[in-house]
Amino acid sequence: MKNNLEIGRRGFIKGVGISALGAAAGGASSAAHAMGQATTLTDRGYDFDEVFTRQNSRKWIAAYNAYGEENIDVAMGTADLDFKQVPEVVDAMQDRALYENYGYEPTPDSFYQAIIDWSRERYGQEVKKEWIRTSSALKPGMVSSMRGLNPHKGKVILLTPTYSGFRGAINKAGMRVEMSPMKRVNNRWTFDLEDLKNRLDYETKCVVLCNPNNPSGEFWTAEEMMGLGDVCIDHGATVLSDEIHCDFPNKGSKFIPYATLGEKYANTSITYRSPSKTFGHACLRVAYFFTQNEDLMNATMIGGGHEEGVNTYGVLAAEKAFQHGAQWVDDVNVYLDAHHDYIYEYVNRPGEMPGVEYQKPEGLYLAWFDCNGLKEKVARPDQVEAMQQKWISEGNNRRVTPELVMQDWIARNARIHINPGSSYGIGAEGFMRMNIGVPRALLVKALDNWNAALKALG
Ligand SMILES: Cc1ncc(COP(=O)(O)O)c(C=O)c1O
């Protein structure tokens, strides 16, 4: 295969090639079959090369609905892992299913202990059980905090580009979104504290920090976060630190929990985490959040009316994953770090991927491509306007952005579905996001398709 580079201990050639991609395109029955098996633990660690069909997942279904199943080879939208599960999680859930009663159950201490141990062992952070509350997903917890911290509603500040779902969360809380665009320094985004200061007013009680940042992958330094925290503290704003992607640093990156920066930062923040990104547990509906500040927790629980409501399988899966999944996560990280290297080398080879640039991020299973060169060819103002008119004629009044035009062009010409930068707010112009939490074969297929389409465009 022409673009197959050496990628370290898990090369692409493991008998998984285009024939396996054929299996990936199989229907629901192959998905059901594959769902019954857990990840294989080999003497070299877990094996993530197996193409494991995820066509029951939102990201595949969204791509198929938009373009037709026969027109899409790889769906890489939502940030969601396409790997098989930590085996101990599967075993525990099977055992639980066989205990034939599903009545009310308390959340066991062992679940909280697993979170506490994971935080201590992975990030050196001490979390107390009484600080922790659960949530069916990360966003509902954050919405409750926003509501409770500002009964007068007002606005919530986002540091953009950042995760698109924050905007929906803020709207759900009945508040307004205000974007503080970050600065781009040496191919890296960082906070624009002057801009932030100008936006923090009496209406603003919360600033959302995405640590590390989805989509651009920064693992914020202590200095960056303290600078941000000091501005927020001076203006009486609570930092809502979303740390859902924290378990995916690339080599040389380090995750620093916001609440470990010091007492004053811990006291003026709430941290939100979830096993959903780390282990691929999104459908199990378990997340958690914590703060050492009882007033902030009361605001969330009482003022915000937060409902804990998590399900037994999710709790069990999270506990077992935290207890037994450290090696699995380490191995996933090695695998994904090599994916980022693979993309970097591919895009930077002379003549390949014209119009697209790629800087290796500090972590996350998201690839953030600078497609400004492509935008000049396929998403010029007249092309954006043409798509807008087409949408209007179809009864779709959503505003068309150049990035949406690129998403459409890429889907139609390269048969891959990736996310438009414009979803991530101001500052992401010309960028596109690809979920790379996939077996290497799918990544290779996606890049080969995209490369061929770009070359054909000239
Ligand atoms: C930064 C970030 N926060 C939150 C979420 C969503 O989490 P949940 O589905 O648990 O609300 C995502 C999902 O992609 C995310 O990237």
The ligand as a Gaussian input file, in Angstrom:
#p B3LYP/6-31G(d) Opt

LIG

0 1
 C      -15.066000      18.496000      25.336000
 C      -16.314000      17.687000      25.367000
 N      -17.163000      17.815000      26.398000
 C      -18.316000      17.108000      26.463000
 C      -18.641000      16.219000      25.467000
 C      -19.949000      15.501000      25.525000
 O      -20.023000      14.749000      26.634000
 P      -21.417000      14.091000      27.059000
 O      -21.928000      13.361000      25.869000
 O      -21.013000      13.200000      28.168000
 O      -22.291000      15.210000      27.492000
 C      -17.789000      16.045000      24.383000
 C      -18.155000      15.109000      23.292000
 O      -17.577000      15.084000      22.238000
 C      -16.598000      16.783000      24.339000
 O      -15.736000      16.654000      23.322000

